[in-house]
């Protein structure tokens, strides 16, 4: 499988850092809306609150994997006019989409365990009446001692993604290398029926 060229007719076809950053900001706004709604719902009862606490990270991962596989990008990417493809410009499948999110999934699993551990120990009544900041403080008291390692792993992954993205001409992040994908301007996507 061959890479698409970096330029066609003098125009750079790969998504820029700014486009990818803009897409990320749009997706963050969408996910923050979900978090705000879920925070309001958390005051109904503790079991619902626990499900929501554990569910929000899962929603983010499902959002990414689903939209990337079915539409070639999240809502943010599609709104800024970029799309994820295989390196030859053809559509990705769930396989590539899952691979792109694989490290995020691996880093989310211990976070879910930490949230679960904290939820089993927190005072349910205090948690229900607390606002979002206090809820976080109540859970934080019960975080296991190894949480700092997960935080460092997330930080290393996050900054490595940026560094790699900025250091190659096709603007591929680490997750693109893992999945064999690229992110290009939408107008250059080859549909499956036109693919070689």
Buried (B, 14 or more C-beta within 10 A) or exposed (E): EEEBEEEEEEEBBBBBEEBBBBBBEBBEEBBEEBBEEBBEEBBEEBEBBBBBBBBBBEBBBEBBBEBBBEBBBBBBBBBBBBBBBBBBBBBBEEEBBBBBBBBBBEBBEBBBBBBEBBBEEBEEEEBBEBEEEEBEEBBEEBBEEEBEEBBEBBEEBEEEBBEBBEEEEBBBBBBBEBBBBBBBBBEBBBEEEEEE
